[in-house]
Amino acid sequence: MSIKSHEKFHHGMSQLSGIHAFCGIDAGAQRSNRFGRLFELPPLYTKPEGLSALGSKSGPMDGGTTSSRTNTVDVGQVFFGQFIDHDITLDTTSSLASVADPAQVANVRTPTLDLDCIYGLGPEASGFMYRDVGGNDPFNGVKLLTGADGTAVSQPAALAKQDLSRSAHGRAVIGDHRNDENRIISQLQLAMIRFHNKIADVLNTADPHLVRGELFEEARRQATWHYQWVVLHDFLPMMCGKAVVDDILGKGRRFYCAEGGEPFIPVEFSVAAYRFGHSMIPQKIQVQKGKPSLKLFGPELGGGFKPLANAKAVVDWNELVTTSSGANVQKAEKLDSKMARTLLALPFIPVSDINSLASRNLLRGQAFRLPSGESVAEFMGRPTSEIDTVRLAAENIAGSAADLSSGTPLWFYLLVEAEKVGRQDGPNDFEPGEGLGPVGARIVAETIIGLMELDERSFMASNRNWSPAEASLGVGTLGAMLTL
């Protein structure tokens, strides 16, 4: 889901050459520090020039400059999805120019919802991220630093208080550099740091003897469990539909089955299904009440990896996610086969290097030898009539840009499925454009729930009777977590 505004790796700028490497697929053993596969299905091959044309600016996926918003999905949830992605995946080695074997691609992040993008390696190994004022201060090695604690970069104090802690070169001192790639994700990182620090305050106030190391561990556990609760009970139902999430929680996972109980990231999830958010990102976002909307890649919100330089870019989360404030929250774009034009001509990638995010997604799916959407849907047991509806719609949308007669690229199939079938909230209640369709929702929800169930530290694996009410914080939604 990540949109890199500074792609050091530029994951493959050239086209996939040939199909000889598609013979003899062997996904290999799944390991927690590697990617893997959900399905042993034949890979789809589509001419790369067709994939590029399908996702190009002014092509079939270009949503133009008009806006078509959802009725139910807060725009902040889309960026929260990006934050989750950064918490569980980081591929620094694969390329669009070569076939990728998931078993050989390292995942630099832990494939668990453990907030390592916030905590790094903890106070001992990542002490530079934590408060340490010496003496017997109860919060030494407990609270994470923010710009309010001081920053090495030249920055007005008022802006520093609303920013991450930074080095003299302006780099954010955080657990994952990607959470500074645009201003909104940077502000979300700051909100999560503040959430941890607030929990530490609450715990120490309730028990002044709880200090330093023990205080940190308990604050981290509670912050992580609240985060997991929000993902499970707020984010997933909104993006995948209550019916699918309830079915998995009630009847178990059907497709995400990790060998040896080791959590892993399936490429059908990371390279296709979880990139649904790219369709939902608006070109402009209003981050403060009564203020003008700002361009996503404009001077205030774009750029990335820079100190906060304009007070207009400070995010009021009451405007982006539902909270108790009752504010009129901006909604995300519909989940469909269209994308904001600004994403089809990324300003930080040269045109010669394929600067359309949609084209890059399609080419990446081919590089990872993903099966067609029809193959996955059939394997999942979806009705033939539904598959035909999506297939025909995909062919009509692609038109002459891409020949989809052999099958629909999985990512594109899931977008069209969301557009034509939609999110399932009840037995016969489907909402087109409001969230993922049946196949996409199943892949995303089973993977994320599986990551929690296979992590012995999560509340889903260690205490399934836990709820936020037990912690007396009253934080059970994304809005409450980001504004505590």
C-alpha positions as CSV (number, residue, x, y, z in Angstrom):
1,M,0.0,0.0,0.0
2,S,3.0,2.2,0.4
3,I,3.5,5.3,-1.8
4,K,7.2,6.1,-1.8
5,S,7.9,9.7,-2.3
6,H,11.6,8.9,-2.2
7,E,12.3,5.5,-3.7
8,K,15.9,4.8,-3.0
9,F,15.4,1.3,-4.4
10,H,13.1,2.2,-7.4
11,H,11.8,-1.4,-7.4
12,G,12.5,-2.2,-11.0
13,M,12.1,0.5,-13.6
14,S,12.4,-1.7,-16.7
15,Q,9.9,-4.2,-18.2
16,L,9.9,-7.9,-17.5
17,S,11.6,-9.6,-20.4
18,G,10.3,-13.0,-21.7
19,I,8.4,-15.8,-20.1
20,H,11.0,-18.5,-19.9
21,A,11.4,-18.2,-16.1
22,F,7.7,-19.1,-15.6
23,C,8.4,-22.8,-15.9
24,G,8.9,-24.9,-12.8
25,I,7.3,-22.8,-10.1
26,D,8.4,-23.8,-6.6
27,A,7.2,-21.5,-3.8
28,G,9.6,-23.2,-1.4
29,A,9.2,-23.4,2.4
30,Q,7.5,-20.4,4.0
31,R,9.7,-18.6,6.6
32,S,8.7,-15.7,8.7
33,N,11.5,-13.6,7.3
34,R,10.5,-14.4,3.7
35,F,7.5,-13.9,1.6
36,G,5.4,-16.9,0.5
37,R,2.3,-17.9,-1.5
38,L,-1.3,-18.6,-0.6
39,F,-2.1,-20.5,-3.8
40,E,-0.2,-22.9,-5.9
41,L,-1.8,-21.8,-9.2
42,P,-0.3,-21.2,-12.6
43,P,1.0,-17.7,-13.2
44,L,-0.7,-15.3,-15.6
45,Y,1.4,-13.8,-18.3
46,T,0.3,-10.5,-20.0
47,K,2.3,-8.6,-22.5
48,P,4.2,-5.9,-20.4
49,E,3.4,-3.1,-22.8
50,G,-0.3,-3.9,-22.2
51,L,0.2,-3.7,-18.4
52,S,2.0,-0.4,-18.8
53,A,-0.8,1.0,-21.1
54,L,-3.5,-0.2,-18.7
55,G,-2.1,1.8,-15.8
56,S,-0.8,4.8,-17.7
57,K,-1.9,8.4,-17.4
58,S,-4.9,9.0,-19.6
59,G,-5.3,5.2,-19.8
60,P,-8.3,3.1,-18.7
61,M,-7.4,3.4,-15.0
62,D,-7.1,7.2,-15.1
63,G,-9.8,8.7,-12.8
64,G,-9.1,12.2,-14.1
65,T,-9.4,15.1,-11.7
66,T,-13.0,14.4,-10.6
67,S,-13.7,13.0,-7.1
68,S,-16.1,10.1,-6.3
69,R,-16.1,9.5,-2.6
70,T,-17.3,6.5,-0.6
71,N,-20.2,6.9,1.8
72,T,-18.6,5.0,4.8
73,V,-14.8,5.0,4.6
74,D,-12.9,7.8,6.4
75,V,-9.9,8.9,4.4
76,G,-7.7,8.5,7.4
77,Q,-8.4,4.8,7.4
78,V,-6.6,4.5,4.0
79,F,-3.4,6.1,5.5
80,F,-3.8,3.8,8.5
81,G,-3.7,1.0,6.1
82,Q,-0.4,2.3,4.8
83,F,0.9,2.4,8.4
84,I,-0.1,-1.2,8.9
85,D,1.7,-2.1,5.7
86,H,4.9,-0.5,7.0
87,D,4.5,-2.4,10.2
88,I,4.5,-5.9,8.6
89,T,6.3,-5.7,5.3
90,L,9.5,-4.2,3.7
91,D,10.9,-5.6,0.5
92,T,14.1,-3.9,-0.5
93,T,15.4,-6.4,-3.1
94,S,12.8,-7.4,-5.7
95,S,12.7,-5.7,-9.1
96,L,10.3,-5.3,-12.0
97,A,13.1,-6.4,-14.2
98,S,13.4,-10.0,-13.0
99,V,11.2,-12.8,-11.9
100,A,10.9,-12.9,-8.1
101,D,10.8,-16.0,-6.0
102,P,8.9,-15.1,-2.8
103,A,10.8,-17.7,-0.7
104,Q,14.0,-15.8,-1.6
105,V,12.8,-12.3,-1.0
106,A,13.6,-11.0,2.5
107,N,11.0,-9.2,4.6
108,V,12.9,-6.7,6.6
109,R,9.9,-6.0,8.9
110,T,8.6,-8.6,11.3
111,P,5.4,-10.2,9.8
112,T,3.4,-9.4,13.0
113,L,1.4,-6.4,14.1
114,D,3.9,-5.5,16.8
115,L,4.5,-1.8,16.1
116,D,8.2,-2.4,15.4
117,C,7.9,0.6,13.1
118,I,7.3,2.6,16.3
119,Y,9.6,0.9,18.8
120,G,12.5,-0.1,16.5
121,L,14.5,-2.6,18.5
122,G,13.5,-1.2,21.8
123,P,15.2,1.1,24.4
124,E,18.3,-1.1,24.6
125,A,19.2,-1.4,20.9
126,S,17.5,1.7,19.7
127,G,18.1,4.0,22.6
128,F,18.5,7.1,20.4
129,M,14.7,7.0,19.9
130,Y,13.9,7.2,23.6
131,R,13.8,9.7,26.4
132,D,16.8,9.6,28.7
133,V,17.4,12.6,31.0
134,G,19.5,10.7,33.5
135,G,19.0,10.1,37.2
136,N,16.0,8.1,38.4
137,D,13.4,9.7,36.2
138,P,10.6,7.1,36.0
139,F,10.3,7.6,32.2
140,N,13.9,7.1,31.2
141,G,13.9,4.5,28.4
142,V,10.1,4.6,28.4
143,K,8.8,7.4,26.3
144,L,9.6,7.8,22.7
145,L,11.1,11.1,21.6
146,T,9.1,13.7,19.5
147,G,10.1,17.1,18.2
148,A,8.7,18.5,21.5
149,D,11.6,16.9,23.3
150,G,14.1,18.8,21.2
151,T,15.3,18.3,17.7
152,A,18.7,18.7,16.0
153,V,17.3,20.3,12.9
154,S,16.8,24.1,12.5
155,Q,13.1,24.5,13.0
156,P,10.7,27.0,14.8
157,A,9.8,25.6,18.2
158,A,6.0,25.8,17.4
159,L,6.6,23.5,14.4
160,A,9.0,21.2,16.2
161,K,6.3,20.5,18.8
162,Q,4.1,19.2,16.0
163,D,6.8,17.1,14.3
164,L,8.8,14.0,14.8
165,S,12.3,14.1,16.4
166,R,14.8,14.8,13.7
167,S,18.6,14.6,13.0
168,A,20.6,17.6,11.9
169,H,20.0,16.5,8.3
170,G,16.2,16.5,8.8
171,R,15.8,12.8,8.9
172,A,13.1,11.5,11.3
173,V,14.4,9.5,14.3
174,I,11.9,6.7,14.0
175,G,11.7,2.9,13.6
176,D,10.8,2.9,9.9
177,H,12.0,5.7,7.6
178,R,8.9,5.1,5.3
179,N,6.7,6.6,7.9
180,D,8.0,10.0,7.0
181,E,7.5,9.7,3.2
182,N,4.5,12.0,3.2
183,R,3.2,14.5,5.7
184,I,0.0,12.5,6.6
185,I,1.8,9.3,7.4
186,S,4.4,11.3,9.3
187,Q,1.7,12.9,11.4
188,L,0.2,9.4,11.9
189,Q,3.5,8.1,13.2
190,L,3.6,11.1,15.6
191,A,0.1,10.3,16.8
192,M,1.0,6.7,17.5
193,I,4.1,7.8,19.4
194,R,2.0,10.1,21.5
195,F,-0.4,7.3,22.1
196,H,2.3,5.1,23.6
197,N,3.6,8.1,25.7
198,K,0.1,8.8,27.0
199,I,-0.4,5.2,28.0
200,A,2.9,5.4,29.9
201,D,1.6,8.5,31.8
202,V,-1.7,6.7,32.6
203,L,0.1,3.6,33.9
204,N,2.5,5.5,36.1
205,T,-0.2,7.7,37.5
206,A,-2.2,4.6,38.5
207,D,1.0,2.9,40.0
208,P,3.9,5.2,40.7
209,H,6.1,2.2,41.4
210,L,5.8,1.1,37.8
211,V,8.8,2.8,36.2
212,R,11.5,2.5,33.6
213,G,11.9,-1.0,32.1
214,E,8.8,-2.5,33.5
215,L,6.8,0.6,32.7
216,F,8.0,0.5,29.1
217,E,7.1,-3.2,28.6
218,E,3.6,-2.7,30.0
219,A,3.0,0.5,27.9
220,R,4.2,-1.2,24.8
221,R,2.0,-4.3,25.4
222,Q,-1.1,-2.1,26.0
223,A,-0.4,0.2,23.0
224,T,0.2,-2.8,20.7
225,W,-2.9,-4.6,21.9
226,H,-5.1,-1.5,21.4
227,Y,-3.6,-1.1,17.9
228,Q,-4.4,-4.8,17.1
229,W,-7.9,-4.3,18.5
230,V,-8.5,-1.3,16.2
231,V,-7.1,-3.2,13.2
232,L,-9.4,-6.2,13.9
233,H,-12.6,-4.4,14.9
234,D,-12.4,-1.1,13.1
235,F,-10.1,-1.2,10.0
236,L,-10.9,-4.7,8.7
237,P,-14.7,-4.5,8.9
238,M,-14.6,-1.1,7.1
239,M,-12.3,-2.3,4.3
240,C,-13.2,-6.0,4.0
241,G,-16.8,-6.0,5.3
242,K,-18.3,-7.3,8.5
243,A,-19.6,-10.5,7.0
244,V,-16.2,-11.7,5.8
245,V,-14.4,-10.7,9.1
246,D,-17.2,-12.4,11.2
247,D,-17.0,-15.6,9.0
248,I,-13.2,-15.9,9.6
249,L,-13.5,-15.2,13.3
250,G,-16.4,-17.7,13.6
251,K,-15.3,-20.5,11.3
252,G,-11.5,-20.0,11.0
253,R,-9.1,-19.2,8.2
254,R,-9.5,-21.3,5.0
255,F,-6.6,-20.2,2.9
256,Y,-3.9,-18.5,5.1
257,C,-2.3,-21.6,6.6
258,A,1.3,-21.1,7.7
259,E,3.6,-24.1,7.7
260,G,4.9,-24.8,11.2
261,G,2.9,-22.0,12.7
262,E,5.3,-19.4,11.3
263,P,3.6,-16.1,10.2
264,F,4.5,-15.0,6.8
265,I,3.4,-12.4,4.2
266,P,1.8,-13.9,1.1
267,V,2.6,-12.2,-2.2
268,E,-1.0,-12.4,-3.2
269,F,-1.6,-10.0,-0.2
270,S,1.4,-7.7,-0.5
271,V,1.7,-7.5,-4.3
272,A,-2.0,-7.4,-5.1
273,A,-4.8,-7.4,-2.6
274,Y,-3.3,-5.0,0.0
275,R,-2.6,-2.4,-2.7
276,F,-6.3,-1.7,-2.8
277,G,-5.8,1.6,-1.0
278,H,-4.1,3.1,-4.1
279,S,-7.6,3.4,-5.6
280,M,-8.9,5.2,-2.5
281,I,-6.5,8.0,-2.1
282,P,-7.8,11.5,-3.1
283,Q,-5.8,14.0,-5.0
284,K,-6.5,16.7,-2.3
285,I,-7.0,16.3,1.4
286,Q,-8.4,18.8,4.0
287,V,-6.3,18.3,7.1
288,Q,-7.6,21.2,9.2
289,K,-11.2,22.4,9.9
290,G,-12.3,25.3,7.7
291,K,-9.0,25.3,5.7
292,P,-8.5,24.7,2.0
293,S,-7.8,21.1,0.8
294,L,-4.1,20.5,0.0
295,K,-2.6,18.5,-2.9
296,L,-1.3,15.1,-1.8
297,F,2.0,15.8,-3.5
298,G,1.9,19.6,-3.1
299,P,4.4,21.7,-1.1
300,E,2.7,21.2,2.3
301,L,1.9,17.5,2.2
302,G,4.3,16.1,-0.4
303,G,8.0,15.9,-0.6
304,G,8.6,13.6,2.3
305,F,11.7,13.0,4.6
306,K,11.7,16.7,5.5
307,P,11.0,18.6,8.7
308,L,7.5,20.1,9.1
309,A,7.9,23.6,7.5
310,N,4.3,24.8,7.4
311,A,1.7,24.9,10.1
312,K,-1.0,24.2,7.4
313,A,0.3,20.6,7.2
314,V,-0.4,19.8,10.9
315,V,-3.1,17.1,10.7
316,D,-6.2,17.4,12.9
317,W,-7.3,13.8,13.0
318,N,-10.8,14.8,13.9
319,E,-11.1,15.8,10.2
320,L,-9.7,12.5,8.8
321,V,-11.2,9.9,11.1
322,T,-14.5,9.6,13.1
323,T,-14.0,10.7,16.7
324,S,-16.2,11.9,19.5
325,S,-15.9,15.5,18.1
326,G,-18.7,14.9,15.6
327,A,-16.7,16.6,12.9
328,N,-17.7,16.2,9.2
329,V,-15.0,13.7,8.3
330,Q,-13.6,13.6,4.7
331,K,-14.3,10.3,3.0
332,A,-11.9,8.2,0.8
333,E,-12.3,7.8,-2.9
334,K,-14.4,4.8,-4.1
335,L,-12.6,1.5,-4.3
336,D,-12.8,0.8,-8.0
337,S,-10.7,0.5,-11.2
338,K,-9.8,4.2,-11.2
339,M,-7.0,6.0,-9.6
340,A,-6.2,9.7,-8.9
341,R,-4.4,11.1,-11.9
342,T,-1.6,12.4,-9.6
343,L,-0.7,8.7,-8.8
344,L,-0.3,7.9,-12.5
345,A,2.5,10.4,-12.9
346,L,4.4,10.3,-9.7
347,P,6.6,13.5,-9.5
348,F,9.5,11.8,-7.8
349,I,10.0,9.1,-10.5
350,P,11.2,9.9,-14.0
351,V,8.8,9.0,-16.9
352,S,11.4,6.8,-18.4
353,D,11.4,4.7,-15.2
354,I,7.6,4.0,-15.3
355,N,6.2,6.7,-13.0
356,S,2.6,5.4,-12.9
357,L,1.9,3.6,-9.7
358,A,-0.8,1.5,-11.4
359,S,1.6,0.3,-14.1
360,R,4.2,-0.5,-11.5
361,N,1.7,-2.5,-9.5
362,L,0.7,-4.5,-12.6
363,L,4.3,-5.2,-13.6
364,R,5.2,-6.1,-10.1
365,G,2.4,-8.7,-10.0
366,Q,3.8,-10.3,-13.2
367,A,7.3,-10.3,-11.8
368,F,6.1,-12.3,-8.8
369,R,4.3,-14.7,-11.1
370,L,0.8,-14.1,-9.6
371,P,-2.1,-16.1,-10.9
372,S,-5.0,-14.5,-12.6
373,G,-7.9,-13.1,-10.6
374,E,-10.2,-15.6,-12.2
375,S,-8.0,-18.6,-11.1
376,V,-7.9,-17.3,-7.5
377,A,-11.7,-16.7,-7.4
378,E,-12.4,-20.1,-8.8
379,F,-10.1,-21.8,-6.3
380,M,-11.9,-19.9,-3.5
381,G,-15.2,-21.3,-4.8
382,R,-16.8,-18.1,-5.9
383,P,-19.8,-18.4,-8.2
384,T,-19.1,-18.7,-11.9
385,S,-21.6,-15.9,-12.6
386,E,-19.7,-13.5,-10.3
387,I,-16.4,-14.4,-11.9
388,D,-17.8,-13.8,-15.3
389,T,-19.2,-10.5,-14.3
390,V,-15.9,-9.3,-13.0
391,R,-14.0,-10.7,-16.0
392,L,-16.2,-9.1,-18.6
393,A,-16.1,-5.8,-16.8
394,A,-12.3,-5.9,-16.6
395,E,-12.1,-6.6,-20.3
396,N,-14.4,-3.8,-21.1
397,I,-12.5,-1.3,-18.9
398,A,-9.1,-2.4,-20.4
399,G,-10.4,-2.1,-23.9
400,S,-7.7,-2.0,-26.5
401,A,-5.0,-1.0,-24.0
402,A,-4.4,-4.5,-22.7
403,D,-5.4,-8.0,-24.0
404,L,-7.0,-9.8,-21.0
405,S,-8.2,-12.7,-22.9
406,S,-5.9,-15.1,-21.0
407,G,-7.0,-13.7,-17.6
408,T,-7.1,-10.6,-15.5
409,P,-4.1,-9.5,-13.4
410,L,-4.9,-10.3,-9.8
411,W,-4.6,-6.7,-8.6
412,F,-6.8,-5.3,-11.4
413,Y,-9.3,-8.1,-10.9
414,L,-9.7,-7.2,-7.2
415,L,-10.2,-3.5,-8.0
416,V,-12.9,-4.4,-10.6
417,E,-14.5,-6.9,-8.1
418,A,-14.7,-4.1,-5.5
419,E,-16.3,-1.8,-8.1
420,K,-18.9,-4.3,-9.5
421,V,-19.5,-6.6,-6.4
422,G,-18.3,-4.6,-3.5
423,R,-17.9,-5.0,0.3
424,Q,-20.2,-7.6,2.0
425,D,-21.7,-6.3,5.2
426,G,-24.4,-9.0,5.6
427,P,-25.7,-12.2,4.0
428,N,-27.0,-10.4,0.9
429,D,-25.7,-6.9,1.6
430,F,-23.1,-5.9,-0.9
431,E,-21.9,-2.3,-1.3
432,P,-20.0,-1.6,-4.6
433,G,-17.1,0.8,-4.3
434,E,-17.2,0.9,-0.5
435,G,-14.6,-1.8,0.2
436,L,-13.0,-5.0,-1.1
437,G,-15.1,-7.6,-2.8
438,P,-15.3,-11.3,-1.7
439,V,-11.9,-12.5,-3.0
440,G,-9.9,-9.4,-2.1
441,A,-11.5,-9.2,1.3
442,R,-10.8,-12.8,2.1
443,I,-7.1,-12.5,1.2
444,V,-6.6,-9.3,3.3
445,A,-8.7,-10.3,6.3
446,E,-7.3,-13.9,6.6
447,T,-3.7,-12.7,6.3
448,I,-4.0,-9.9,8.9
449,I,-6.0,-12.1,11.3
450,G,-3.6,-14.9,10.7
451,L,-0.6,-12.7,11.6
452,M,-2.3,-11.9,14.9
453,E,-3.3,-15.4,15.7
454,L,0.2,-16.7,15.0
455,D,2.0,-14.1,17.1
456,E,2.2,-15.5,20.6
457,R,2.5,-11.9,22.0
458,S,-0.7,-10.6,20.5
459,F,-4.0,-10.5,22.4
460,M,-5.5,-12.8,19.8
461,A,-3.0,-15.5,20.7
462,S,-2.4,-14.9,24.4
463,N,-5.6,-13.4,25.8
464,R,-8.6,-13.6,23.5
465,N,-10.9,-12.3,26.3
466,W,-9.0,-8.9,26.5
467,S,-10.7,-5.7,25.4
468,P,-9.8,-2.0,25.6
469,A,-12.3,-1.6,28.4
470,E,-10.0,-3.7,30.6
471,A,-7.3,-1.1,30.2
472,S,-9.7,1.7,31.2
473,L,-8.6,3.9,28.3
474,G,-11.8,3.7,26.3
475,V,-9.9,3.4,23.1
476,G,-11.6,1.0,20.7
477,T,-11.5,2.9,17.4
478,L,-8.9,4.5,15.2
479,G,-10.2,8.0,15.9
480,A,-10.0,7.5,19.7
481,M,-6.5,6.1,19.4
482,L,-5.2,9.0,17.3
483,T,-6.7,11.7,19.4
484,L,-6.3,10.3,23.0
